Amino acid sequence: MLTYKKTELMSSTEIVRNFSSILDSITKHEKDKIAVLRKKQSGSDYYICRRI
């Protein structure tokens, strides 16, 4: 089971606004993975992005 730090959970809006810096932190190995959270009327979705 994967666990995430608070800094690895991000909203889709936060990803779009800070795309360059987030991508940079992944390529510099500051973050191994992120989970993109998206709220919908029927609940929440999340998408996992991991460095391979």
N, C-alpha and C positions, 0 to 999 in steps of 0.2 A: 504494500500500500504506500502510495506517495504522500508525503507531508509537505506542507508549504509554509514558508515564513510569511509574516505579514507583508513584507516588502515584495514578495513574489506574487501576490494577489492584486490584480489591477483591473480597473473598469475599462471597457472598450473605449470610452471617451478619453481616459488618461493615456491609453496606448496611442491613440491618434494624435493627441496634442504633443506627446513627448516621444514620438516614434524613433527619432534619431538617437537620442540619449539612451533609450531602452535597448535598442539594437546594439549600440556601442557597449553597454554594460554586459550584454550577453557575449559578444565577441571577445571582450577582455576577460571573460571568465569570472566576472563579479557576481553573476547570477547563472545558475545552472538551468533553471526552468522558470516559467511564469504561467500563471493561470489567468485567462481573460474572462472576466465576469460580465455577464450581460443580463440585465433585468428585463423581464417581459411581464405583460399583464397576467399571464397564467402561471408565473413563477420565475425562477432564475435558471439560466444556462451558464455553463462554464466550458471553456476550451483550454486544453493543456498544450503548451508549447515547450518543447525540451530541446536542448542542444544535444546534437548527436556526435 
